[in-house]
Amino acid sequence: MWKELAQRILSGYDLTHDDALTILRAPDTEHLQILDAAWTVRRQYFGNLVKANVLSNAKRGLCSEDCHYCGQSQHAQDVSAKHGFLTKEELVRQAKEAQETGGSRFCVTMAVRSASWSAVETLADATKQIKAELGMEVCACMGLMTGDTGKAKLKFLKDAGVDAYNHNLNTHEEIYPQICSTHTYQDRLETLHNAQQAGFSLCSGLIIGMGESDEQIAELALTFRREKVDSIPVNFLIAVEGTKLAQRTKMELRPWKALRYLCLFRLANPSAEIRASAGRELHLRSLQNLALFPANSIFLDGYLTQPGQGAEKDLAMINDLEMEVIAGH
């Protein structure tokens, strides 16, 4: 059944909602068959290559939004260090370090509702230098980009050479009001649409573990396909002390369940970059290396506010699987 599904997907079949639920609810005895189906699809599109992304938390903390999972919100109980937007020189320095570490994409993110023009101009200037000196891909994550002002900022970034724009949908539309009250799911969708119209490669993902049902996660997997998202970071919630979700989400996912989610996103989005992102170390535990059978991308050396296992261990994991990191220039 699973081999046949993989071949149908490679022949152009689009996974349905019922298919997605079958993947998530199949018996435990079918773990390896589902993983093999996801690997078959991943291998066809990406071979044994892994894309290594490196994050820059370019403006940390004091965010006006009340996203309940985030330690950078000003509504959280002082759980995150804080600093303003980095200088052009610091961004270029970090990009060089990211490339030396093994990164092929430099992801610049800031904790903010929407980036100021000053921050946009700084990143644009840094991007021009990064492109000239390093040739790295640059992805910007600078908050909501709605209305005419958002469109103008996106055009400015695109003209400067920024390759991708990230704005995660994070969770299903039905439960979005339960995790944030200061903006809406529709604001996030509008940002994605504006970024796509500006010519960016779209990066948008989710955080699993905030109360979503399997039905809702299945719908999200198909939403990313419908929105033509190129890169999908699949995060697993880390219960950060001081945030509103800290107490509700102490339970870790079963490692094989976390792998099922990654398989679902691969099979629903066969040609997309699927990134095993924050929380993989916590939730996948000793099965973490298996994440790279459905996923073809990771963050090296940690996340925005949480440490990872370190770039050295990440690269060793890739090497042990006899996979290859995509060159960063």
Backbone bond lengths (Angstrom), bond angles and torsions (degrees), N, CA, C in turn:
res aa  C-N    CA-C-N  psi(-1)  N-CA   C-N-CA  omega(-1)  CA-C   N-CA-C  phi
1 M - - - 1.468 - - 1.526 111.65 -
2 W 1.354 115.78 -47.55 1.463 118.69 -174.83 1.515 111.65 -74.45
3 K 1.326 118.57 -36.69 1.465 120.45 175.48 1.523 110.08 -62.66
4 E 1.328 115.19 -41.13 1.465 119.48 179.41 1.525 110.62 -63.89
5 L 1.331 117.78 -41.48 1.469 120.59 179.34 1.524 110.22 -62.16
6 A 1.319 117.50 -42.95 1.465 120.35 179.69 1.525 110.82 -60.38
7 Q 1.325 116.96 -43.46 1.462 119.90 -179.83 1.529 111.47 -67.11
8 R 1.319 116.79 -36.90 1.468 119.50 177.38 1.526 110.49 -64.15
9 I 1.331 116.64 -41.15 1.469 120.42 178.72 1.520 110.14 -63.37
10 L 1.319 117.15 -41.87 1.466 120.20 178.60 1.528 112.04 -67.24
11 S 1.311 115.85 -19.48 1.474 120.36 177.21 1.529 112.17 -91.71
12 G 1.339 116.99 2.95 1.458 120.07 175.08 1.511 116.14 111.43
13 Y 1.325 117.13 2.44 1.466 120.62 -179.92 1.523 110.44 -71.54
14 D 1.341 116.33 135.46 1.461 121.66 176.33 1.524 109.75 -95.97
15 L 1.310 115.17 125.28 1.458 120.77 178.37 1.529 110.29 -57.00
16 T 1.331 117.18 138.08 1.465 121.25 177.49 1.528 109.76 -97.60
17 H 1.327 114.79 170.97 1.463 119.82 177.49 1.528 110.28 -62.57
18 D 1.324 117.13 -40.25 1.467 120.22 177.95 1.526 111.15 -63.55
19 D 1.337 116.57 -40.45 1.463 120.11 176.47 1.526 110.34 -59.18
20 A 1.335 114.88 -44.10 1.459 120.20 -177.29 1.524 111.25 -61.15
21 L 1.326 115.92 -43.16 1.461 119.38 178.98 1.522 111.48 -66.88
22 T 1.319 116.61 -34.32 1.461 119.75 177.42 1.528 110.37 -63.32
23 I 1.322 116.90 -39.93 1.469 120.95 177.61 1.524 110.16 -60.28
24 L 1.320 117.02 -45.09 1.463 120.91 -175.69 1.522 112.76 -74.52
25 R 1.325 117.10 -25.18 1.458 120.14 -172.68 1.528 113.96 -110.51
26 A 1.302 117.70 4.80 1.466 120.45 179.18 1.523 109.93 -63.90
27 P 1.330 118.19 154.70 1.471 120.98 -179.56 1.526 112.44 -59.57
28 D 1.321 115.92 154.07 1.454 120.91 179.00 1.522 112.03 -59.31
29 T 1.303 117.40 -26.41 1.468 120.81 -179.79 1.531 111.85 -65.42
30 E 1.346 117.47 -12.45 1.467 121.07 -177.53 1.528 112.32 -103.58
31 H 1.336 118.00 10.67 1.466 121.66 178.62 1.526 112.15 -49.34
32 L 1.324 115.75 -54.27 1.461 119.63 -172.34 1.521 112.22 -69.51
33 Q 1.335 117.19 -33.92 1.466 119.29 178.02 1.527 110.92 -66.14
34 I 1.340 116.87 -39.40 1.467 120.22 178.50 1.522 110.39 -67.70
35 L 1.327 116.22 -41.51 1.457 120.12 178.12 1.529 110.53 -62.38
36 D 1.316 116.87 -39.68 1.463 120.65 179.01 1.524 110.94 -65.92
37 A 1.336 117.15 -37.70 1.472 119.92 177.56 1.519 110.55 -63.42
38 A 1.340 116.48 -43.58 1.460 120.26 178.63 1.522 111.11 -63.92
39 W 1.350 116.75 -40.38 1.456 121.08 178.65 1.530 111.03 -65.16
40 T 1.321 117.15 -37.61 1.466 120.57 178.27 1.522 110.69 -59.03
41 V 1.332 116.71 -44.05 1.464 121.43 179.55 1.524 110.61 -70.44
42 R 1.335 116.15 -45.77 1.469 119.96 179.96 1.535 111.08 -59.26
43 R 1.340 116.62 -43.03 1.463 121.59 -177.83 1.524 111.35 -64.33
44 Q 1.329 116.99 -37.18 1.461 120.58 -179.77 1.529 111.28 -62.24
45 Y 1.331 116.50 -39.95 1.461 120.42 -176.24 1.534 113.37 -89.95
46 F 1.327 117.81 -31.55 1.465 119.90 -171.09 1.524 114.32 -128.47
47 G 1.329 118.28 0.00 1.451 119.89 -179.08 1.511 111.58 57.56
48 N 1.330 115.63 -133.91 1.468 119.90 179.20 1.529 111.56 -105.66
49 L 1.336 116.59 20.90 1.465 121.33 -176.96 1.526 111.62 -85.06
50 V 1.325 115.17 145.06 1.461 122.60 176.59 1.522 108.38 -126.04
51 K 1.312 115.99 130.90 1.464 120.54 176.18 1.524 108.75 -91.79
52 A 1.331 116.40 124.73 1.456 121.93 -179.41 1.527 108.98 -103.73
53 N 1.322 115.55 119.86 1.458 122.18 -179.41 1.525 108.82 -109.06
54 V 1.330 116.59 143.97 1.458 121.02 178.09 1.523 108.73 -123.48
55 L 1.330 115.66 129.06 1.457 122.04 -177.54 1.519 112.09 -90.52
56 S 1.338 114.96 141.47 1.457 121.74 166.97 1.522 107.73 -117.56
57 N 1.328 116.51 118.38 1.465 120.65 175.50 1.524 106.45 -84.25
58 A 1.329 115.05 81.15 1.463 121.39 -165.47 1.527 114.30 -76.57
59 K 1.312 116.87 -18.20 1.462 121.00 172.37 1.512 105.64 -145.98
60 R 1.327 116.83 110.31 1.464 120.98 -166.51 1.522 111.77 -111.38
61 G 1.352 115.35 130.90 1.463 121.32 173.63 1.520 113.87 78.06
62 L 1.345 114.04 176.31 1.473 122.83 177.89 1.524 113.07 59.00
63 C 1.331 116.86 32.05 1.464 119.78 177.66 1.519 109.58 -79.12
64 S 1.317 116.88 138.03 1.466 121.83 -177.08 1.525 113.06 -72.37
65 E 1.356 117.15 -18.02 1.465 120.43 -174.78 1.525 110.44 -79.72
66 D 1.338 115.61 154.59 1.473 119.01 -175.50 1.530 112.23 -109.74
67 C 1.330 117.44 37.47 1.464 121.20 177.03 1.524 108.65 -55.67
68 H 1.334 116.71 120.34 1.453 121.69 -166.28 1.526 114.36 -70.46
69 Y 1.332 117.18 -15.18 1.460 121.48 -178.55 1.529 112.22 -92.28
70 C 1.331 118.00 -8.40 1.464 120.95 -163.13 1.520 113.39 -104.49
71 G 1.320 115.93 125.43 1.452 121.56 177.25 1.509 113.79 -77.77
72 Q 1.349 117.22 -3.75 1.459 120.33 178.64 1.530 112.68 -93.18
73 S 1.319 116.60 -6.15 1.460 120.39 178.50 1.519 110.34 -70.57
74 Q 1.316 116.28 141.87 1.465 119.22 176.03 1.521 111.69 -69.01
75 H 1.347 116.46 -11.39 1.460 121.24 177.05 1.527 111.67 -85.05
76 A 1.332 117.59 -14.20 1.470 120.73 176.25 1.531 109.01 -74.83
77 Q 1.313 115.78 163.00 1.465 121.05 -174.76 1.522 111.37 -87.43
78 D 1.335 115.23 67.17 1.457 122.40 171.37 1.526 111.78 50.01
79 V 1.326 115.92 53.33 1.462 119.41 -176.82 1.523 112.76 -102.69
80 S 1.314 118.45 -6.41 1.453 120.29 -174.13 1.522 111.07 -123.97
81 A 1.337 115.97 138.73 1.456 119.74 170.21 1.532 108.75 -63.27
82 K 1.311 116.42 159.59 1.462 120.10 -172.71 1.523 110.36 -133.24
83 H 1.329 116.22 141.41 1.460 121.22 169.29 1.522 108.71 -159.71
84 G 1.324 115.79 156.00 1.452 120.98 178.76 1.521 111.53 -75.64
85 F 1.348 115.85 -178.59 1.460 120.32 -176.62 1.526 110.05 -65.24
86 L 1.322 115.35 136.24 1.456 121.11 -177.15 1.529 111.26 -66.77
87 T 1.317 115.26 159.33 1.457 120.74 176.62 1.523 110.70 -77.32
88 K 1.303 115.58 164.65 1.461 120.70 175.23 1.518 110.73 -56.30
89 E 1.327 117.02 -44.00 1.455 121.38 -177.20 1.527 111.51 -63.05
90 E 1.332 116.49 -40.32 1.456 120.16 179.70 1.531 110.93 -68.60
91 L 1.318 117.90 -38.63 1.461 120.83 177.67 1.528 111.09 -63.25
92 V 1.321 116.57 -43.11 1.467 119.85 178.78 1.527 110.32 -64.61
93 R 1.336 116.85 -40.85 1.463 120.54 178.63 1.524 110.42 -61.21
94 Q 1.331 116.93 -44.95 1.463 120.18 179.65 1.529 111.46 -64.20
95 A 1.332 116.99 -37.78 1.463 120.06 178.71 1.526 110.60 -62.62
96 K 1.330 116.62 -40.70 1.465 120.23 178.10 1.523 110.50 -62.64
97 E 1.329 116.58 -43.75 1.456 120.46 178.09 1.526 111.01 -63.40
98 A 1.339 115.92 -39.34 1.465 119.86 179.09 1.524 110.60 -61.81
99 Q 1.310 116.79 -42.85 1.466 119.87 179.80 1.527 111.12 -66.91
100 E 1.319 116.59 -40.17 1.462 120.30 178.63 1.527 111.24 -64.37
101 T 1.328 116.25 -31.95 1.462 121.06 178.58 1.524 111.97 -70.50
102 G 1.327 116.02 -27.73 1.458 120.63 -178.23 1.516 113.44 126.73
103 G 1.325 116.98 4.12 1.458 121.07 -178.09 1.514 112.74 -73.76
104 S 1.330 115.57 142.94 1.463 120.75 176.11 1.525 112.05 -109.82
105 R 1.337 117.32 -13.23 1.469 120.97 174.33 1.522 108.62 -135.09
106 F 1.317 115.33 134.12 1.455 123.00 178.95 1.528 107.30 -103.44
107 C 1.334 116.44 116.71 1.463 122.61 -173.35 1.524 109.38 -106.45
108 V 1.317 116.45 111.02 1.460 121.86 -176.77 1.524 108.62 -100.62
109 T 1.321 115.81 117.62 1.466 119.81 -176.72 1.510 110.20 -127.04
110 M 1.305 115.86 153.35 1.460 120.46 177.96 1.517 110.23 -139.99
111 A 1.326 115.59 144.03 1.462 122.08 178.10 1.518 107.81 -85.06
112 V 1.318 115.73 101.89 1.458 120.04 -174.03 1.519 108.47 -167.27
113 R 1.317 116.03 153.89 1.466 118.72 173.08 1.525 110.02 -67.05
114 S 1.335 115.74 -49.45 1.459 121.26 177.22 1.520 107.96 -153.95
115 A 1.319 117.04 133.16 1.461 121.38 -175.59 1.520 111.70 -62.72
116 S 1.306 115.55 144.08 1.462 121.48 174.28 1.525 109.76 -73.31
117 W 1.319 115.96 162.16 1.462 119.43 175.69 1.523 110.88 -60.90
118 S 1.324 116.59 -35.97 1.461 119.88 179.41 1.525 111.24 -60.08
119 A 1.337 116.78 -44.86 1.466 120.46 179.14 1.529 110.80 -65.94
120 V 1.327 116.50 -40.46 1.461 120.79 178.95 1.532 110.14 -60.92
121 E 1.315 116.40 -44.43 1.466 120.54 -179.25 1.534 111.04 -66.25
122 T 1.335 116.56 -38.29 1.466 119.88 178.27 1.514 110.93 -63.32
123 L 1.338 117.17 -46.22 1.458 119.75 179.09 1.520 110.92 -65.15
124 A 1.325 117.53 -37.95 1.464 120.24 178.20 1.528 110.64 -60.20
125 D 1.324 117.09 -45.28 1.466 120.74 179.02 1.527 110.91 -64.26
126 A 1.342 116.61 -42.53 1.464 120.34 179.27 1.524 110.66 -63.62
127 T 1.328 116.56 -40.55 1.461 120.67 -179.13 1.518 111.43 -61.34
128 K 1.310 116.77 -41.74 1.471 119.68 179.59 1.526 110.62 -59.67
129 Q 1.328 116.98 -41.07 1.459 120.06 179.47 1.525 111.41 -71.79
130 I 1.346 116.65 -40.21 1.470 120.51 178.64 1.527 110.03 -61.29
131 K 1.309 116.46 -42.86 1.463 120.28 179.36 1.526 111.08 -64.25
132 A 1.342 116.49 -43.82 1.456 120.73 -177.13 1.520 112.31 -67.37
133 E 1.343 116.75 -38.97 1.455 120.41 -172.63 1.531 113.44 -95.70
134 L 1.333 117.29 -30.34 1.464 120.38 -171.95 1.522 113.97 -119.00
135 G 1.313 116.56 -29.67 1.461 120.19 -177.42 1.515 114.24 71.22
136 M 1.331 117.00 17.42 1.464 120.98 -178.74 1.518 112.01 -76.25
137 E 1.320 116.23 153.34 1.458 120.61 167.46 1.524 109.10 -71.40
138 V 1.325 115.63 143.87 1.463 121.60 177.12 1.523 108.23 -124.12
139 C 1.334 114.98 130.25 1.467 121.40 175.05 1.520 108.11 -117.81
140 A 1.320 117.20 132.08 1.461 122.32 179.49 1.518 109.99 -105.74
141 C 1.324 115.45 137.30 1.464 122.22 173.36 1.523 106.14 -131.16
142 M 1.319 116.52 93.92 1.463 121.63 -168.90 1.527 112.11 -125.08
143 G 1.325 115.32 29.23 1.451 119.18 174.46 1.510 113.92 85.75
144 L 1.322 114.71 -165.67 1.461 121.50 -177.81 1.522 111.00 -64.80
145 M 1.319 115.48 139.09 1.458 121.60 175.73 1.528 107.07 -130.62
146 T 1.317 114.98 81.26 1.460 121.39 -175.66 1.522 110.18 -115.22
147 G 1.333 115.43 160.90 1.460 120.79 177.61 1.522 112.21 66.43
148 D 1.323 115.33 -173.13 1.464 121.01 -177.02 1.527 111.97 -65.26
149 T 1.334 116.92 -36.42 1.464 119.11 -179.94 1.519 110.90 -65.24
150 G 1.328 116.36 -43.39 1.454 119.85 177.46 1.518 111.84 -60.81
151 K 1.317 116.73 -42.23 1.461 120.73 178.80 1.528 111.15 -62.58
152 A 1.325 116.32 -39.75 1.472 119.94 179.70 1.523 111.29 -66.33
153 K 1.324 117.25 -40.15 1.469 120.61 178.38 1.529 110.51 -65.07
154 L 1.315 116.27 -41.85 1.457 119.80 179.11 1.528 111.10 -62.65
155 K 1.310 117.29 -42.49 1.469 120.65 178.59 1.525 110.31 -61.43
156 F 1.333 116.65 -41.13 1.457 121.51 -179.89 1.535 110.57 -61.08
157 L 1.326 116.44 -44.76 1.464 121.36 178.93 1.529 111.29 -65.78
158 K 1.312 116.57 -42.13 1.460 120.56 -179.76 1.522 110.63 -64.39
159 D 1.319 116.73 -43.12 1.457 120.79 179.81 1.535 111.46 -63.15
160 A 1.340 116.57 -27.30 1.465 120.73 179.75 1.521 112.10 -80.32
161 G 1.337 117.70 -11.26 1.460 120.54 177.08 1.508 115.88 110.09
162 V 1.341 118.47 3.89 1.469 120.20 176.31 1.527 108.24 -62.52
163 D 1.320 116.21 132.37 1.467 121.19 -172.96 1.521 113.91 -85.62
164 A 1.340 115.98 -41.84 1.467 120.26 -171.16 1.519 110.18 -135.00
165 Y 1.326 114.51 153.76 1.460 119.37 173.46 1.525 108.01 -122.88
166 N 1.335 114.74 130.70 1.463 120.91 179.56 1.520 110.47 -106.13
167 H 1.323 114.91 131.15 1.458 120.88 168.54 1.522 106.43 -153.82
168 N 1.321 116.24 107.08 1.456 121.10 -174.61 1.528 111.70 -74.67
169 L 1.323 115.77 141.12 1.468 119.76 170.02 1.523 110.48 -75.32
170 N 1.315 116.80 -27.28 1.466 125.49 172.52 1.516 115.65 73.00
171 T 1.324 118.34 -48.14 1.459 119.84 -179.53 1.518 109.45 -155.48
172 H 1.304 116.47 179.80 1.456 122.12 -178.14 1.528 110.79 -71.54
173 E 1.316 115.38 147.01 1.463 121.07 -178.44 1.528 112.34 -55.35
174 E 1.330 117.28 -36.04 1.463 120.10 -175.79 1.518 113.21 -65.13
175 I 1.315 117.37 -31.80 1.467 118.72 -178.29 1.529 112.62 -106.07
176 Y 1.343 116.79 3.09 1.462 118.45 -178.27 1.532 112.86 -56.11
177 P 1.344 119.06 -42.08 1.469 118.15 179.14 1.524 114.15 -61.03
178 Q 1.326 117.16 -18.76 1.467 120.48 178.90 1.523 112.69 -79.76
179 I 1.339 117.20 -15.79 1.464 118.63 -178.81 1.524 113.42 -114.91
180 C 1.341 116.60 -6.93 1.470 118.79 177.83 1.524 109.37 -160.95
181 S 1.336 116.22 135.44 1.466 120.26 179.41 1.522 112.97 -115.90
182 T 1.342 118.07 -6.16 1.459 120.34 -173.39 1.524 113.79 -94.83
183 H 1.319 117.19 -9.97 1.459 121.28 169.17 1.521 107.03 -153.35
184 T 1.312 116.98 174.70 1.461 121.15 -172.67 1.525 111.76 -117.24
185 Y 1.305 114.17 165.12 1.468 121.43 173.27 1.528 109.81 -58.47
186 Q 1.318 116.62 -39.09 1.459 120.20 179.77 1.521 112.03 -64.28
187 D 1.342 117.62 -34.51 1.468 120.55 174.25 1.520 110.35 -59.03
188 R 1.329 116.21 -40.56 1.463 120.51 179.83 1.532 111.05 -68.26
189 L 1.325 116.50 -42.83 1.462 118.90 177.64 1.527 111.45 -62.45
190 E 1.322 116.79 -41.37 1.463 119.84 178.77 1.522 110.95 -60.93
191 T 1.326 116.67 -39.77 1.460 120.57 177.82 1.521 110.84 -60.65
192 L 1.334 116.68 -44.29 1.464 119.99 178.08 1.522 111.24 -62.03
193 H 1.312 116.66 -43.74 1.466 120.07 -179.14 1.528 110.79 -63.61
194 N 1.330 116.76 -41.33 1.463 119.99 179.28 1.527 111.08 -65.89
195 A 1.338 116.62 -39.38 1.456 120.08 178.74 1.525 111.15 -65.42
196 Q 1.310 116.01 -40.04 1.461 119.93 178.40 1.527 110.84 -64.45
197 Q 1.329 116.33 -42.83 1.458 120.29 178.97 1.527 112.31 -64.55
198 A 1.340 116.07 -28.77 1.464 120.50 178.25 1.521 112.35 -77.41
199 G 1.338 116.93 -8.15 1.453 120.87 176.43 1.508 115.72 99.15
200 F 1.338 117.58 9.59 1.460 120.58 179.67 1.515 111.34 -76.94
201 S 1.325 115.22 151.53 1.453 120.98 161.68 1.522 106.28 -72.20
202 L 1.332 117.34 130.92 1.463 121.06 -175.45 1.522 111.73 -87.43
203 C 1.334 115.39 133.33 1.455 122.54 173.49 1.526 107.02 -123.35
204 S 1.318 117.01 119.27 1.464 120.35 -179.22 1.520 108.83 -155.70
205 G 1.326 115.33 132.60 1.454 119.31 -178.40 1.508 113.02 -138.70
206 L 1.321 115.37 -154.95 1.456 120.66 -174.66 1.515 109.64 -148.09
207 I 1.344 114.64 169.72 1.459 122.39 174.05 1.521 106.95 -121.19
208 I 1.318 116.76 111.30 1.460 121.01 -178.26 1.524 109.41 -85.12
209 G 1.333 115.64 132.05 1.453 119.95 177.24 1.515 114.45 121.08
210 M 1.334 116.80 13.88 1.465 120.54 -178.89 1.517 112.14 -103.56
211 G 1.327 116.55 19.39 1.455 120.66 177.40 1.507 114.91 108.40
212 E 1.345 117.34 7.96 1.457 120.25 -178.77 1.528 111.44 -72.29
213 S 1.302 115.85 145.60 1.462 121.22 171.88 1.520 108.74 -85.50
214 D 1.330 116.47 165.01 1.457 119.65 174.80 1.521 111.08 -59.25
215 E 1.327 117.13 -37.15 1.463 120.37 178.68 1.519 110.81 -60.68
216 Q 1.324 116.81 -41.43 1.458 120.39 -178.55 1.524 111.74 -70.72
217 I 1.324 117.25 -38.30 1.458 119.50 177.21 1.529 110.15 -66.71
218 A 1.330 116.86 -38.27 1.463 120.26 175.87 1.526 110.76 -60.25
219 E 1.331 116.29 -43.51 1.470 119.78 178.71 1.518 111.50 -64.20
220 L 1.340 117.33 -38.13 1.463 120.22 178.37 1.522 111.25 -63.71
221 A 1.314 117.27 -40.41 1.464 120.42 178.81 1.523 110.69 -57.94
222 L 1.327 115.99 -39.59 1.466 120.33 179.19 1.523 111.38 -77.39
223 T 1.328 117.39 -29.15 1.473 120.88 176.89 1.520 110.72 -62.56
224 F 1.321 117.36 -44.32 1.464 119.86 179.29 1.524 110.91 -61.96
225 R 1.333 117.28 -36.89 1.463 119.45 176.28 1.524 110.49 -65.56
226 R 1.334 116.25 -45.32 1.459 120.18 -179.31 1.524 111.86 -62.09
227 E 1.339 117.00 -36.00 1.465 121.17 -179.14 1.526 112.51 -82.91
228 K 1.347 116.91 1.17 1.463 122.99 178.18 1.531 111.90 57.29
229 V 1.328 114.95 46.34 1.460 121.03 178.07 1.530 109.00 -76.72
230 D 1.319 116.43 130.27 1.457 121.69 -176.21 1.526 112.76 -84.81
231 S 1.329 116.54 -32.26 1.456 121.48 -175.38 1.521 108.86 -133.96
232 I 1.338 116.60 124.73 1.466 121.26 -173.39 1.531 109.33 -122.04
233 P 1.339 117.94 100.57 1.462 119.92 173.50 1.532 110.19 -75.93
234 V 1.318 115.98 120.34 1.464 121.23 177.28 1.530 107.48 -100.49
235 N 1.335 115.07 104.71 1.457 122.14 179.64 1.520 110.05 -98.41
236 F 1.327 115.58 150.48 1.457 121.91 174.30 1.525 107.08 -117.82
237 L 1.320 115.95 128.82 1.457 120.42 -169.88 1.521 113.00 -56.06
238 I 1.323 114.93 130.24 1.460 122.91 169.35 1.531 106.09 -104.01
239 A 1.305 115.99 122.20 1.466 120.49 -177.42 1.531 109.21 -76.30
240 V 1.318 115.90 98.56 1.459 121.39 -176.11 1.533 109.27 -87.18
241 E 1.311 116.01 125.04 1.463 120.21 178.37 1.521 110.12 -58.53
242 G 1.339 114.65 138.33 1.457 119.83 179.28 1.511 114.06 95.93
243 T 1.348 117.17 -12.16 1.457 120.41 177.11 1.527 109.97 -95.95
244 K 1.323 115.61 163.51 1.461 119.82 -175.93 1.525 112.93 -68.79
245 L 1.328 117.48 -21.78 1.463 120.14 -179.91 1.519 113.15 -95.18
246 A 1.322 117.12 2.79 1.466 119.91 -173.47 1.520 112.77 -59.36
247 Q 1.301 118.11 -46.57 1.464 120.93 -174.47 1.529 112.34 -79.53
248 R 1.323 116.71 -29.78 1.458 119.57 -175.29 1.522 112.82 -77.00
249 T 1.316 116.89 -17.25 1.460 118.97 -168.00 1.523 112.83 -122.43
250 K 1.315 117.10 34.71 1.451 119.57 179.45 1.526 112.55 -69.24
251 M 1.315 116.65 -27.30 1.464 119.81 -176.36 1.528 110.43 -70.82
252 E 1.302 116.69 130.11 1.456 121.74 176.95 1.528 109.56 -84.18
253 L 1.353 115.72 151.42 1.452 120.53 174.24 1.529 109.63 -70.25
254 R 1.307 116.76 151.20 1.456 119.78 168.62 1.527 107.73 -65.40
255 P 1.334 118.51 135.16 1.464 119.98 -177.83 1.528 113.74 -53.72
256 W 1.343 117.15 -42.27 1.458 117.99 -179.69 1.522 112.29 -68.73
257 K 1.342 117.65 -29.31 1.459 119.82 175.95 1.528 110.04 -67.07
258 A 1.333 116.13 -41.73 1.463 119.69 177.28 1.531 110.37 -60.63
259 L 1.332 116.90 -39.62 1.458 119.96 177.26 1.525 111.50 -65.65
260 R 1.327 117.28 -37.40 1.468 119.96 177.10 1.530 110.82 -58.43
261 Y 1.342 115.69 -41.38 1.467 118.91 178.97 1.526 110.52 -61.45
262 L 1.322 117.21 -43.92 1.461 119.97 178.81 1.527 111.07 -62.96
263 C 1.329 116.71 -40.06 1.466 120.28 176.84 1.527 111.00 -62.15
264 L 1.327 116.30 -41.80 1.460 120.02 178.61 1.524 110.90 -58.42
265 F 1.334 116.90 -48.13 1.471 119.02 -176.87 1.519 111.07 -66.72
266 R 1.342 118.12 -32.91 1.463 119.01 174.84 1.515 111.44 -66.58
267 L 1.323 117.75 -47.82 1.464 120.04 -175.12 1.527 112.13 -70.36
268 A 1.331 116.67 -28.45 1.468 120.18 177.51 1.523 111.88 -80.66
269 N 1.339 116.62 -23.80 1.468 121.60 -176.74 1.526 108.37 -133.33
270 P 1.329 116.84 69.95 1.473 120.27 -167.24 1.520 115.04 -59.90
271 S 1.334 118.38 -35.00 1.464 119.81 -176.07 1.521 113.09 -98.13
272 A 1.326 117.88 0.99 1.464 121.00 -178.42 1.520 111.04 -81.53
273 E 1.329 115.20 153.95 1.456 120.59 170.44 1.528 107.48 -75.42
274 I 1.314 117.00 113.93 1.469 122.10 177.07 1.527 107.32 -100.43
275 R 1.342 114.81 120.95 1.465 119.66 -174.07 1.524 110.15 -110.43
276 A 1.326 115.85 120.76 1.462 120.84 172.51 1.523 106.86 -77.76
277 S 1.336 116.34 107.11 1.457 121.01 -164.97 1.525 112.33 -111.87
278 A 1.315 116.18 -146.86 1.471 121.12 -172.24 1.525 111.36 -54.25
279 G 1.324 114.89 140.16 1.454 120.87 178.95 1.508 114.55 90.47
280 R 1.348 117.17 -4.57 1.480 118.08 -178.98 1.524 110.95 -63.88
281 E 1.323 117.01 -38.00 1.458 119.91 -179.86 1.529 110.78 -65.57
282 L 1.329 116.45 -40.00 1.460 121.73 -177.17 1.522 112.27 -72.02
283 H 1.318 117.24 -45.50 1.462 121.00 -170.61 1.533 113.67 -92.31
284 L 1.338 117.46 -32.85 1.464 119.41 179.20 1.521 112.43 -84.90
285 R 1.330 115.36 -27.28 1.458 121.70 177.17 1.532 111.68 49.92
286 S 1.318 118.58 -123.91 1.466 120.91 -173.86 1.529 112.59 -71.36
287 L 1.332 117.52 -8.73 1.467 120.93 177.41 1.531 112.16 -96.73
288 Q 1.328 116.19 10.18 1.468 119.38 -173.16 1.525 113.16 -56.85
289 N 1.326 117.83 -38.40 1.465 118.69 -177.77 1.522 112.14 -63.35
290 L 1.345 117.07 -27.18 1.466 119.75 179.16 1.517 112.54 -67.48
291 A 1.345 117.37 -16.59 1.468 120.40 178.81 1.517 111.73 -59.72
292 L 1.341 116.99 -26.86 1.457 119.70 -176.62 1.528 113.19 -82.42
293 F 1.322 117.23 4.32 1.464 119.25 170.27 1.527 111.18 -82.55
294 P 1.332 120.82 -41.98 1.466 119.24 169.52 1.527 112.82 -86.16
295 A 1.324 118.30 -36.14 1.465 122.35 -176.64 1.525 109.86 -91.25
296 N 1.328 115.96 150.84 1.469 120.19 177.46 1.520 111.46 -123.84
297 S 1.353 115.72 19.83 1.455 119.06 -173.73 1.524 109.32 -155.53
298 I 1.348 115.81 144.93 1.460 121.11 174.37 1.527 109.00 -142.44
299 F 1.333 115.73 166.37 1.452 121.41 164.57 1.525 107.94 -91.88
300 L 1.311 116.04 131.97 1.459 120.84 174.01 1.525 109.77 -85.05
301 D 1.303 116.59 139.86 1.461 122.13 163.61 1.525 114.53 66.56
302 G 1.334 117.73 34.08 1.454 119.01 169.74 1.511 114.91 103.21
303 Y 1.326 113.70 -176.21 1.453 122.39 -169.61 1.535 109.55 -127.18
304 L 1.307 117.20 -162.98 1.464 119.32 -172.37 1.525 112.92 -66.79
305 T 1.314 116.61 -48.63 1.470 119.57 -179.53 1.517 112.42 -124.25
306 Q 1.310 117.56 -5.45 1.462 121.71 -175.98 1.529 110.30 -118.92
307 P 1.330 116.63 139.83 1.469 118.49 178.19 1.522 111.18 -74.80
308 G 1.310 116.22 153.34 1.457 120.95 170.54 1.522 108.62 -100.37
309 Q 1.326 116.26 -157.01 1.460 118.89 179.14 1.527 111.54 -86.88
310 G 1.335 116.91 -4.86 1.453 121.20 178.89 1.511 111.95 101.38
311 A 1.346 115.78 145.60 1.462 120.75 -176.15 1.525 112.00 -61.09
312 E 1.314 117.51 -37.56 1.464 120.21 -178.41 1.524 111.10 -61.55
313 K 1.326 117.42 -44.26 1.460 120.63 179.10 1.523 111.02 -70.80
314 D 1.345 116.76 -36.43 1.461 119.49 176.92 1.527 110.54 -59.93
315 L 1.326 116.54 -48.02 1.463 120.67 -178.13 1.527 111.28 -67.11
316 A 1.334 116.78 -35.36 1.467 119.97 176.55 1.523 110.68 -65.19
317 M 1.339 116.36 -38.72 1.465 120.35 178.56 1.536 109.91 -61.62
318 I 1.321 116.46 -43.98 1.464 120.84 179.23 1.523 110.40 -63.68
319 N 1.325 115.94 -43.04 1.468 120.71 -179.83 1.529 111.35 -64.66
320 D 1.332 116.95 -40.35 1.465 120.54 -179.84 1.521 111.74 -63.25
321 L 1.323 116.60 -30.42 1.463 121.20 177.73 1.524 112.26 -81.20
322 E 1.352 115.92 -1.37 1.459 122.89 -176.36 1.522 111.31 58.36
323 M 1.345 113.15 38.13 1.449 121.41 171.62 1.521 109.12 -103.07
324 E 1.313 116.30 170.84 1.460 121.42 -172.01 1.522 110.53 -129.99
325 V 1.318 117.06 132.13 1.462 121.81 176.64 1.527 109.35 -76.45
326 I 1.320 116.37 133.28 1.462 120.64 176.61 1.523 108.96 -64.96
327 A 1.328 116.94 134.77 1.458 121.40 -179.70 1.520 110.34 -60.84
328 G 1.331 115.80 143.93 1.458 121.43 -174.50 1.503 115.06 -88.06
329 H 1.321 119.61 10.14 1.467 120.54 178.02 1.522 109.37 -156.56
